[in-house]
């Protein structure tokens, strides 16, 4: 932000406080995004977007109001909308001042982006089945200036890059697809070109193999979940249930369980914006420094994710849980990088311990009811396991059950923790990291989609 922008924000703050606000904060943001999509060797889209604007919150007479406008110059008339909800009180938070500027070590060059996308397309051209291929590359920088009436004055700049690939294979009327996403905070330097090409080839091969994969068995059995599926489970089933707004509003199975055992003692689940991943940041959108939050530690529920208002309601210190999609959105209680902490087992040891069962890989979404504590997750693929050996491929398979029962049925953890890039929707979409090692469930409920 320029000195002119900073001065404009200070004038806006003075105006808001002059109208009798008890508290106010302002977020001015600029986003610069480049996005490219290639379909079957042809460039389908090349787009560069630039947007900036200001969002402001006003706490007056115990109620929030929120307003926003495009551009950096304050408007002659400030228009804000009253937000529903009961009386608002904020937990104390130390005012923060500072500058955080994470820079890409290597910026994307347009020709280089096209070349990488063409190479990935070529590496997906394996197998005899008819196929449709898609490669998408996106890079954006989020530049945020935060000012509060309590004295916070923060400038934070974060770059992101993602690459997504998808292969749809068709043969004899059957259709199967396989996709992958790669990404993190940073620029070109976060990608290993050799690994990307290998993954592109694997994507196409897997889609082809799924055409002849068998339907899954159904019933209760031992299940190994890979890092992707187990990470999504941690995010969806535990992370959302630990969000303070859902807890306070009676929409979480974890309500009232702080200090109680909710999982096998082997299980520790963490939300941490300080760990490098798509959900990384230093300060949240209330100017609170992000911190590691052990939601579950050794099977015991320890804390919730909160912003300042829900921190006050639930009796927790604010822990960096307020995030907004853009300047035009009100900050909500959100996750950052959520993962299951690793154990000590190798994948081979997990397979040997399981003996017979199913190995599920990848995530194709699903459903979670945090209020009643049930879930269904769809895997991208799987394998039957017999006598500890990986066997036939299966497709169109799902895992379902009770959140708390499944946490207690988790009997072994791999040592191969991996974070995956993702985007979480909760009325607003924000980048997140989800992760886990391989995990072994003793009593998973498996079925077909």
N, C-alpha and C positions, 0 to 999 in steps of 0.2 A: 504494500500500500504506500502511496506517496504521502508527503507531508500535507498536501492539500486534502487528500482523503481523510487523514487523521484529524485534521482541523474540522472537517465537515461532520465527522462522527461525534466529536466533542461538543459541537454546537447543537447537534441533535439531542445528545444526552442532556444538555442544559435545558433545552426546551421541554423534554419529557419530565424532568424533575421539577421544572417550574410549574407544571400542571398538577403537582401534588402527589407524584408517585412515591411509594414507600421503597421500591426497588425497581431497577430497570437494567436491561442489558441489550447490547446491539451486536449483531453479527453481520459484517460486510464480507461478501465472498465474490471471488472470481474463479471461473472454471474455464479451462481451455482444453478441448477434447478433439482428438483425431480418431477417426474410425474407418476401417477398410473391410469390405466383405468380398470374398472371391467365391464364385460358384462354378464348378466344373471348368476350371482354367480361365474363366472370364471374370474380370473385375466388375462386380455388381454395384458396389457403392464405395465412394471415397468422399468422406465428409469431415469438415473441420468446423467446430462450433465454439463460439466464445460467448459467455454470459456473465453478467455481474449484477449485483443487487444487494439490498440491505433488508434484514429482518430485525424486528425489535420486540421485546417483551416488556410489559408494564405490570407491576404488581401494585394494586391500589385497592384499599378497603378489603384486603384479604382475597382478592380475585385477580386472575390473570387476564390480560388483553394482549393480543398479538397483531402486528401489522408488518407489511413488507412492501417494497417497491423496487422496480428495475433501475439500474444505474446507481452511481455513487452519490449523486447530488441529492440532498434532502428535498422533499417536495414541500411546497408552500403550506399545504394542509396534510397533516398526518392522520391517516385513517387506520384505526385498529379495531379488531373484533373481539368482543368479550368471549372468553373460553369457558365452557361449562365445567362444572365440578364444584366440590365443597370448598370450605375455607382453606386457603393455601398458606402454609408457613414453611420457611426454608431452614434446613439444617445449616449450621455454621460451616463456612468454607473459607480457608485462608485466601485472600486476594492474591492473584498471580500476575506477574509481569515478566515478559520475556519474548524471545523470538526463536522459533523453531523452523529451520529451513532444510528439509531433506531434498537433496538434488539428485536427479538421475545422473549416474556417472557417464552414461552415453545416451544422447537423445536419439529418437527414431528419425532416420532419414527416409523420405518417401520411397526412393528407389530401392533402398535396402529392405523396406517393409514389403514391397511388391515382390522382390526376389525371394524373400523367405517364404511368403505365402505360396508362390508358384512351386517352390521346392517341396513344401509340405503337401501340396496337391499332388505332385508327381509321386511322392512316396506313399500316398494313399491309393495309388492305382495298381493294386495287387489283387489277385483272385479273379475268378472267371465270371462271377455274378455281375449283373448290371448294377451300376452304382450311381448315386448322386453325392457329390462332395461339396463341403462348405468349409471355408477357413475365414475366421474373423479375427482381426487384430484391432485392439483399442488401446489408446494411451491418453491419459488426462492428468491435469495438475489442478489440485484444489488449494486455493489461496484464501485464507480466512483471517480476518481481523476482528478481535473480540474486545469489547469495552463494557465494563459494568459500573454501576453507581457506587459499588463498594471499593473500587480502585483497581480492579483487574484490567490489564492492558496487554493483550497477547496477539502476536502475529505468528501464524502457523501455515506452512506450505508443504504439501505432500504430493509426490508424483505416483501414479499408478500405471501398470501395464498388464494387459491380459491377452492371451491368444486362445481361441476356441476352435476345435475341429469337430466335424461330424461326418460320418459315412452312413448312408442309407443303402442297403444292399437288397436286391430283388432277384428272385429266381423261382420259376414255376408257380407264380402266384403268391409266394411267401415274401414277406417284407420284414427286415430287421434293421436296427440302427445301433450305432455305438458312437459315443461322443466323449470328449475330454476337454478340460479347461486348465490352462496354466497361467500363473500370474502372481504378482506380489507388488509391494511398494518398490518403485524404482523404474529404471529404463531398460534399454536393450541388454544391459549387463546381467539382468536377473535370469536370462534364458541361456541354456546350453544348446547350441544349434544341433549338435550331434544327437542329443537326447530328444529334441523336438522331432527330428526326422525319424528316429526309431519309434517314437510314440505315434507319429502319423501312420507309419506302416502297420503298427500293431492295431491301431484303430480300425483300419480297413480289414485286416485279417480277422479281427474279432467279429465284426459285422457279418463277414462271410461265414464264419464258423457257427454263428448263432442261427443261421438259416436251417442248419441240420441238427441243432441242439434239441434235446428231449424236454418234455414237460416235467416240472418238478414233482416230487412226492409231496404229500401233505400230512400234517400232524405235528406232534411234539418230538423234538429230537435235539441232539447236540448241534450247535451252529458256531462256525467261525465267521466273523465279519472282518473284512479288510479295513484298512485305515480310512478309506473314503466313507464307506457305509457306517462304520462305528463313529466317525467324526460327526456325520450328519445326525446320528442318533444323539450324541452328546449335546449338539446345538439345539435340535428340535425338541427332544424329550426332556432334557434337563435345563438347558440354558433358558429357554422361554419360560419354563415353569419357575425359574429362579428370578425372573424379572419383577422388580418391586411393584410396578403398577398392577400386574396380574395378581400378585400375592395380596396386595391391599384391597383389591376389588373382588376378592373371593373367587378368582378364576385359576387357581393353581393348586395342584395336589400337594405342593410343598408348604402350603400355608400352615403356620403353627408348628413346624417341625424342626426349627433351629435347635441344635444340640442333640437331636435324636438320630438314631441309626436309620438310614434310608437305603443303604447299599452294602454289598459285601465289603469287608474291611480292606480289601485290596484296592478299592476304587477311590481315586482322587480325580475330581473334575475341576478344571481351572478356566477362568476367563481373564485374559491378560493382554491389554493393548501394547504393553512394552515388548512382547515377543514379536519378532518380525513375521508379519503376515499381512493379508489384505485388510485386516481389521486394526492395524496399528495406528496409534496416534499418541501424542504427549498430553495434550489437553482436550477434554471433551467440549461439547458445545454449550456448556455453562461455565467454561473456564476452569474446571476442576481437573487437577492432574490425574491422569489415568493410573491405575495401580493393579497389581496382580490380585485377583479375588479367588480364593479357594472356595468354590461353592460347596463342594463335598470333599472332605479330607478323611482318608482312612474309613470311608463308609458313613461318616457323620455329616449332616448338613450344617454348614458353618455360617454362611451369609447369603444375602441376596444382592443382585445388581440393582443399584439405586441411583437416582438423581437427587437433587437437593430437597425437593418437595416430598418424594416418597421416602427419602432417608429420614426426614423428620417424622413422617407418619409411622414408620416401622422401627425407629430407634437406631438407625445405622448412620455412621459417618458417610457423607457423599464419597463414592468411590470411582467416579469417572464414567458413569453409566448413561449420560445424556448425549444423544446423537440425533442429528437432523439430516435429511437427504440434501437439502439446499437452504439458501437464505430464506426462501418462501415457505419453509416448513417449521412447525413448532418442534423443539427437541423432545424426544420420547426416551423412555428407558430402553436401552438396546445393548446387545452383546458386542464384543470386539473379536478377539481370537479365542475360541472356546474349544477345549480339548480334554481328552482323557489322558492323564499322566501315564508314562510307560511303566511296564513291569520288567521281568527278567527273562522271559521265554523267547526262544526263536520260533519262527513259523513251523519249522519241522517238528519242534518239541510240542507245539500246540496240536498239530495234526496227529502225532503219535499218542498224545494224551487223550484226544477225542476218540480215536479208533474209527468209529462209523458215524457219519452225519453228513452235514452239508457245509460247504465253503461258499459264502456269499461275497460278491465283489461289486463295488460301485454303487452309486445311488441314482435313482430315477424319480426322486421325490416321494411323497406319501402324505399321510395325514396324522396330526397329533391333537388330542383333546387334553389340554393341560388341566382343565377343571376336574375331569374324572380320571385322568391319568392313563389313557389308552393311546396306542399308536399303531400305525401300519406304515412300513417303509418298503418301497419297491427297489429291488436290486437290479443292476444292469445285467448281471449274469451270475452264474454259480457253477459249482462242480459237486458231484457226489464224491464222498470220501469213504473208502472201504479199507479197513485195517491200516489206517494212517496214511494211505496213498490217495492222491488226487486222481479222480477218475472222470467219468462222462460229464460233458458240459450240459447245463440246464439253462432254460430261459424263462422269461415271464414269471418270475418268482418273487414272493413277498415275505416279509417277516412282520409279525404282529404280536401284540401282547400288552401287558400292564407295565407302565414305567417303573414303578417301585419293585415289582416282582422281577423284572428283567435286570435291574441294577443288583439285586441280590443273587440272581442266577449267573452273574458274571464271575467265573471261577478262575480265570487265568488271563494275564495280560502279556502281550508281546513287548519286546524292547525296541521296536521299530517305529516309534512315533513319527508321523508325517502330517504336516498341515496342508490343507487344500484351500485354494481361493474360492470364494463364493460371494453371493449377494443375498441379503436377508430382507424379506418383505414383511412389513408390519404397518400397512397403510403408506409407508415410505420405504424406499429401498436404499440400503447402505452396504458398502463392502465389508465382508467379514472373513475370518479364517475359521475353518473347522478341522479338527484333527483328532487322531487317536493312533495307538498301535493296533496290530491285530488283536482281537479279543475272542475269548471262548465262552459261550453260553451253554449251560448244562441242560437247558430245557426250553429251547426256542420253539415258537409256533410258526410253522412254515406252510405256505400254500401258494397256489397259482394266482396270477392277476385276474 
